[in-house]
């Protein structure tokens, strides 16, 4: 079980994996941050999720 401090420090990778297990894999993910893109790129490749980097999220 995670304590409060650990739960606040979850990386985007863990959040994405939790989302995929709970709701299924989305068709596409759009990110505006190159660091986040690098972090989730391998997960997207394995799951067949299209990953796009855009200038601004709407």
N, CA, C and O of each residue as an XYZ file, in Angstrom:
232
protein
N       0.840     -1.178      0.000
C       0.000      0.000      0.000
C       0.884      1.240      0.000
O       1.867      1.307      0.738
N       0.539      2.211     -0.819
C       1.308      3.448     -0.902
C       0.891      4.417      0.190
O      -0.293      4.548      0.500
N       1.872      5.094      0.771
C       1.503      6.145      1.710
C       1.225      7.421      0.933
O       1.360      7.435     -0.291
N       0.840      8.492      1.615
C       0.425      9.724      0.946
C       1.549     10.330      0.114
O       1.301     10.789     -1.000
N       2.767     10.344      0.620
C       3.888     10.939     -0.108
C       4.201     10.153     -1.380
O       4.443     10.750     -2.429
N       4.200      8.834     -1.301
C       4.478      8.017     -2.476
C       3.393      8.155     -3.527
O       3.698      8.160     -4.719
N       2.159      8.266     -3.128
C       1.067      8.375     -4.094
C       1.107      9.700     -4.845
O       0.612      9.780     -5.969
N       1.681     10.730     -4.257
C       1.786     12.017     -4.938
C       2.934     12.045     -5.940
O       2.973     12.916     -6.809
N       3.857     11.113     -5.830
C       5.027     11.085     -6.693
C       4.928     10.036     -7.801
O       5.958      9.591     -8.307
N       3.745      9.639     -8.181
C       3.599      8.653     -9.242
C       3.999      9.264    -10.574
O       3.624     10.394    -10.886
N       4.750      8.522    -11.345
C       5.191      9.010    -12.635
C       4.095      8.798    -13.676
O       3.172      8.014    -13.456
N       4.193      9.491    -14.802
C       3.183      9.302    -15.865
C       3.100      7.859    -16.355
O       2.044      7.412    -16.802
N       4.208      7.137    -16.269
C       4.201      5.741    -16.711
C       3.259      4.900    -15.863
O       2.477      4.116    -16.401
N       3.324      5.052    -14.551
C       2.451      4.287    -13.660
C       0.991      4.689    -13.820
O       0.096      3.847    -13.752
N       0.761      5.961    -14.030
C      -0.610      6.437    -14.237
C      -1.172      5.847    -15.528
O      -2.321      5.405    -15.558
N      -0.373      5.837    -16.591
C      -0.822      5.291    -17.874
C      -1.101      3.790    -17.767
O      -2.119      3.314    -18.271
N      -0.222      3.056    -17.127
C      -0.433      1.612    -16.973
C      -1.695      1.336    -16.164
O      -2.464      0.437    -16.505
N      -1.914      2.093    -15.107
C      -3.139      1.942    -14.322
C      -4.380      2.241    -15.139
O      -5.391      1.550    -15.014
N      -4.309      3.272    -15.977
C      -5.443      3.616    -16.841
C      -5.728      2.491    -17.827
O      -6.883      2.119    -18.029
N      -4.680      1.950    -18.441
C      -4.857      0.874    -19.417
C      -5.474     -0.353    -18.761
O      -6.375     -0.964    -19.334
N      -5.008     -0.730    -17.569
C      -5.583     -1.888    -16.884
C      -7.028     -1.659    -16.480
O      -7.833     -2.591    -16.479
N      -7.353     -0.440    -16.143
C      -8.720     -0.164    -15.664
C      -9.714      0.047    -16.796
O     -10.825     -0.480    -16.749
N      -9.325      0.818    -17.821
C     -10.270      1.204    -18.872
C      -9.944      0.645    -20.256
O     -10.778      0.729    -21.157
N      -8.774      0.088    -20.442
C      -8.346     -0.379    -21.761
C      -7.455      0.657    -22.427
O      -7.366      1.800    -21.979
N      -6.808      0.248    -23.486
C      -5.854      1.118    -24.170
C      -6.579      2.093    -25.103
O      -7.440      1.679    -25.879
N      -6.238      3.378    -25.033
C      -6.817      4.336    -25.979
C      -6.171      4.166    -27.351
O      -5.119      3.538    -27.471
N      -6.791      4.716    -28.371
C      -6.231      4.634    -29.718
C      -5.054      5.590    -29.890
O      -4.103      5.296    -30.614
N      -5.130      6.740    -29.215
C      -4.108      7.765    -29.407
C      -3.915      8.555    -28.119
O      -4.861      8.786    -27.367
N      -2.674      8.962    -27.879
C      -2.347      9.844    -26.759
C      -1.594     11.042    -27.327
O      -0.647     10.884    -28.097
N      -2.021     12.232    -26.940
C      -1.350     13.457    -27.367
C      -0.653     14.076    -26.167
O      -1.254     14.241    -25.105
N       0.617     14.417    -26.341
C       1.397     15.040    -25.282
C       2.037     16.312    -25.812
O       2.280     16.444    -27.012
N       2.307     17.246    -24.909
C       2.979     18.479    -25.309
C       4.376     18.573    -24.716
O       5.093     19.537    -24.983
N       4.773     17.598    -23.922
C       6.053     17.623    -23.241
C       6.917     16.477    -23.756
O       6.509     15.316    -23.708
N       8.105     16.800    -24.245
C       8.983     15.783    -24.829
C       9.464     14.785    -23.777
O       9.720     13.628    -24.109
N       9.594     15.204    -22.523
C      10.033     14.298    -21.459
C       8.956     13.262    -21.166
O       9.260     12.083    -20.987
N       7.704     13.694    -21.116
C       6.592     12.754    -20.911
C       6.507     11.807    -22.100
O       6.265     10.612    -21.928
N       6.702     12.329    -23.294
C       6.672     11.491    -24.494
C       7.726     10.393    -24.414
O       7.440      9.234    -24.714
N       8.927     10.747    -24.015
C      10.001      9.763    -23.904
C       9.677      8.713    -22.835
O      10.015      7.539    -22.987
N       9.031      9.141    -21.772
C       8.709      8.225    -20.683
C       7.667      7.186    -21.035
O       7.731      6.054    -20.556
N       6.702      7.560    -21.873
C       5.608      6.621    -22.178
C       5.710      6.010    -23.572
O       4.835      5.246    -23.977
N       6.756      6.335    -24.297
C       6.896      5.855    -25.667
C       6.913      4.326    -25.771
O       6.236      3.763    -26.631
N       7.664      3.660    -24.922
C       7.761      2.205    -24.988
C       6.426      1.544    -24.634
O       6.041      0.549    -25.248
N       5.727      2.096    -23.649
C       4.414      1.553    -23.280
C       3.462      1.648    -24.464
O       2.723      0.709    -24.758
N       3.488      2.789    -25.137
C       2.611      2.980    -26.300
C       2.962      2.020    -27.429
O       2.068      1.493    -28.090
N       4.249      1.787    -27.656
C       4.661      0.835    -28.691
C       4.151     -0.572    -28.394
O       3.633     -1.250    -29.281
N       4.298     -1.003    -27.160
C       3.880     -2.352    -26.774
C       2.360     -2.514    -26.883
O       1.872     -3.560    -27.312
N       1.621     -1.478    -26.494
C       0.156     -1.559    -26.470
C      -0.501     -1.156    -27.788
O      -1.721     -1.250    -27.923
N       0.282     -0.716    -28.746
C      -0.282     -0.308    -30.035
C      -1.016      1.011    -29.978
O      -1.986      1.212    -30.710
N      -0.572      1.912    -29.125
C      -1.190      3.223    -28.971
C      -0.404      4.235    -29.798
O       0.822      4.302    -29.706
N      -1.107      5.016    -30.599
C      -0.458      6.052    -31.389
C      -0.105      7.218    -30.465
O      -0.968      7.735    -29.757
N       1.158      7.629    -30.474
C       1.643      8.702    -29.604
C       2.004      9.902    -30.465
O       2.817      9.791    -31.383
N       1.401     11.050    -30.170
C       1.657     12.270    -30.939
C       2.069     13.385    -30.008
O       1.474     13.579    -28.947
N       3.103     14.123    -30.418
C       3.501     15.318    -29.666
C       2.979     16.525    -30.424
O       3.217     16.672    -31.622
N       2.271     17.380    -29.717
C       1.705     18.578    -30.312
C       2.169     19.794    -29.528
O       2.658     19.669    -28.406
N       2.014     20.977    -30.127
C       2.485     22.196    -29.478
C       1.665     22.536    -28.243
O       2.221     22.846    -27.189
N       0.349     22.480    -28.371
C      -0.529     22.850    -27.253
C      -1.665     21.852    -27.130
O      -2.227     21.391    -28.123
N      -1.985     21.533    -25.894
C      -3.148     20.690    -25.653
C      -4.377     21.577    -25.568
O      -4.333     22.637    -24.944
N      -5.447     21.169    -26.172
C      -6.666     21.989    -26.151
C      -7.527     21.644    -24.986
O      -8.593     22.235    -24.810
